[in-house]
Structures are given as structure tokens and as C-alpha cells.
Amino acid sequence: MNKKKKWWKIPVVIVCILLAAIIGYVLYVVLTYSRIEDHQALEPAGSPSVNELAADGEYTIVTQNCGFGAYTPDFTFFMDGGTQSWANDKETVINDINGLADAAISFSPDFVLFQEVDTDSTRSYHVDQRVMMEEKFPDYAEVFAVNYHSAFLMYPFTQPHGASNSGIMTLSRAPITSAERRQLEVSSGFGKFLDLDRCYSVSRIPVSGGKELVLYNIHASAYGGSDTIRTSQMTQLLTDMKEEYDKGNYCVCGGDFNHDFTGDSTIVLGGDAFTDFGWAQPFPVNLLPEGISQCLDYDDPELIATCRNCDVPAGPDCQVFVVDGFLISDNVRMLELHNIDAGFAYSDHNAVMMRFSLQ
């Protein structure tokens, strides 16, 4: 009789254990959340091949979001409505990073801006992609800024995204005399756990005559963004660039803006079915200060996408748009601009290449 009366305790104990585990995990995520301080000094590394830039020189720059080495053309990402949260395997990660690096090297760039470079993440099998890039670019100065680091995320339950450590990497043939990481505003709600530590890096490169090329590498918010956050992030970046331009320095900013960079690429590339596409809002041209402009005069007969939505594999049913590109100050002259159609072979982003001169 006593045994029959006590049977109910078993499911109660199980429920209590599950609740304790859930509460413990939530506390772990909340208590381990932290943001990196603003104006963090970054230590340049590497062995650049030239001493300084020439004031009348011509240079080539490439920007590429690496997609943490996971995005083969068939990869779909759970945060985009797809199914996967990790790369297919370690070999895929290594192959993708090598492919992206080799593609950038093919342009003989003077500068390369990489985003979503993982250093020790569950999703990319703990492959240190920063080290891989350093080995691919031995004659370049290098600056690395962390822009995403998270606790172990248990979602999706079938394949938890895990812990992430990722950043943006700037490479230069000329010395980087100093660099800093500028913190961007992110969501204050739950979205902050998905959009941690957005930032841009500022790298200073000497130019003959005493001026500097100030090189910005940005990866703006997508998933945790809002109109307010987007406006705040772009206002901060553009104000920073304007101040440097007013000092007489040359400014070039490249990266993943997570905006529809042309303002209408979702329609031009996708048709009327994609007139309003969530996070890919038009770039806020109204915020551009005098002296700073977008690079939109492409040397291609048709607009080429730089990003795909990863709810479905790459192909005719996949929505594509332009979110990657460059901003320059008026004392920088754009000579050539291409969105590179790589078929999203190694990332959910295609590279953008620009050739420019200093005026």
C-alpha cells in the first residue's frame, strides 16, 4: 500500500531535476554574458612587405564574409529558416577557408577584410581560421577583433549551436601602426544573446607625406537588429569616418553591412516577391555625411549578389541580395569595382573587390 502511494514522487523528482537544469542553464547563459569594452586597443601582428603607402599610389582591396567556413552551396542555416547549425564536417571548414583565401589572393590585394573568422567554435569544429589565414598571407600585417563570443547555446536541440568565438580580420601589405576595436550598440533584449559584441575595427596605415589611410572593417547586426540599432550603428561608423576625413586622412570602410547596400538589390535580383525582406533593409543613405560616399558604380554589366538567404540551398529558389561593399572618403578615388560571382562556393557571401587611388 505504501509503495502505491509513493509512485507519484518519481515523475515529480524528474520534473524538478529538469526544471533545475533549465534554470541552471539560463543562469549560465545570462551570467556569462559580457561585452567587450569600447576603444579596445588591438595589437598588429605579421610582417608587412612594404614600409608605407605612396600618396599617389593605386591599391586593391577585397572584402569577404567567410561564413565561419560552413557554407557550401547546399548548406542551410537554422537562424535563416534552414536546418543546420554546424558545418558538415571539419574537412568542409578547412576546404572553405582555403578556398576563400586562395580566391582573395588571386586579386593580388594590398588589403583584405575578412568577417566571421572563427577561432574556437563548436559550429566549425574548433578549427582556428585566423591561424589558417595568417599562414595564407605571410607578408601582411594583421589585426583581429572579436565580434562574436557566446556561451554554449543549446538550440537547436537536434544539434546545439554550441560555444562560438569569432571575429573580423584585417590584412595589409603596409604596416598597421595602431588599431582599435569600436563597440557597436546591439539589442538590449533577448536578441543580444544572438548578436553579441558587434563591432568594427579601425586600422591606421602610414602614407608618404604624413597622412594615414584609416581602414575600417565592419560586420553590422542582422539577427538582433532593429531600425534603432541599425541607425545607431551606421551613425557611429559614419561619424567616425567623417572625423578622420576632416583631419585630412584617407578613409576606406569595407565589410558586411547587413543592409541592402544598393537600396533595391532585393527587388533587382529577386523580383516583386521580395519587396520587403526582413533584416536586409535599405542602406540609410540619408545618414551619409558630406565627404563620405558609397561605392556603387560597378564594372559589371548586371548587378551581382554578394549574399544569399540560407533557408534553402543556393539556386533559383534562393533569395539573394547585396549587403557587402565599400564606403570611401572624397580624397579616395574608386578606379574599379566588382562583386565577384563565385556561386557561393565557399560561403553564403561573395567577395567584393575594389581598386582605388589616394588623391
C-alpha positions, 0 to 999 in steps of 0.5 A, a space after each residue: 500500500 505504501 509503495 502505491 502511494 509513493 509512485 507519484 514522487 518519481 515523475 515529480 523528482 524528474 520534473 524538478 531535476 529538469 526544471 533545475 537544469 533549465 534554470 541552471 542553464 539560463 543562469 549560465 547563459 545570462 551570467 556569462 554574458 559580457 561585452 567587450 569594452 569600447 576603444 579596445 586597443 588591438 595589437 598588429 601582428 605579421 610582417 608587412 612587405 612594404 614600409 608605407 603607402 605612396 600618396 599617389 599610389 593605386 591599391 586593391 582591396 577585397 572584402 569577404 564574409 567567410 561564413 565561419 567556413 560552413 557554407 557550401 552551396 547546399 548548406 542551410 542555416 537554422 537562424 535563416 529558416 534552414 536546418 543546420 547549425 554546424 558545418 558538415 564536417 571539419 574537412 568542409 571548414 578547412 576546404 572553405 577557408 582555403 578556398 576563400 583565401 586562395 580566391 582573395 589572393 588571386 586579386 593580388 590585394 594590398 588589403 583584405 577584410 575578412 568577417 566571421 573568422 572563427 577561432 574556437 567554435 563548436 559550429 566549425 569544429 574548433 578549427 582556428 581560421 585566423 591561424 589558417 589565414 595568417 599562414 595564407 598571407 605571410 607578408 601582411 600585417 594583421 589585426 583581429 577583433 572579436 565580434 562574436 563570443 557566446 556561451 554554449 547555446 543549446 538550440 537547436 536541440 537536434 544539434 546545439 549551436 554550441 560555444 562560438 568565438 569569432 571575429 573580423 580580420 584585417 590584412 595589409 601589405 603596409 604596416 598597421 601602426 595602431 588599431 582599435 576595436 569600436 563597440 557597436 550598440 546591439 539589442 538590449 533584449 533577448 536578441 543580444 544573446 544572438 548578436 553579441 559584441 558587434 563591432 568594427 575595427 579601425 586600422 591606421 596605415 602610414 602614407 608618404 607625406 604624413 597622412 594615414 589611410 584609416 581602414 575600417 572593417 565592419 560586420 553590422 547586426 542582422 539577427 538582433 537588429 532593429 531600425 534603432 540599432 541599425 541607425 545607431 550603428 551606421 551613425 557611429 561608423 559614419 561619424 567616425 569616418 567623417 572625423 578622420 576625413 576632416 583631419 585630412 586622412 584617407 578613409 576606406 570602410 569595407 565589410 558586411 553591412 547587413 543592409 541592402 547596400 544598393 537600396 533595391 538589390 532585393 527587388 533587382 535580383 529577386 523580383 516583386 516577391 521580395 519587396 520587403 525582406 526582413 533584416 536586409 533593409 535599405 542602406 540609410 543613405 540619408 545618414 551619409 555625411 558630406 565627404 563620405 560616399 558609397 561605392 556603387 558604380 560597378 564594372 559589371 554589366 548586371 548587378 551581382 549578389 554578394 549574399 544569399 538567404 540560407 533557408 534553402 540551398 543556393 539556386 533559383 529558389 534562393 533569395 539573394 541580395 547585396 549587403 557587402 561593399 565599400 564606403 570611401 572618403 572624397 580624397 579616395 578615388 574608386 578606379 574599379 569595382 566588382 562583386 565577384 560571382 563565385 556561386 557561393 562556393 565557399 560561403 553564403 557571401 561573395 567577395 567584393 573587390 575594389 581598386 582605388 587611388 589616394 588623391 
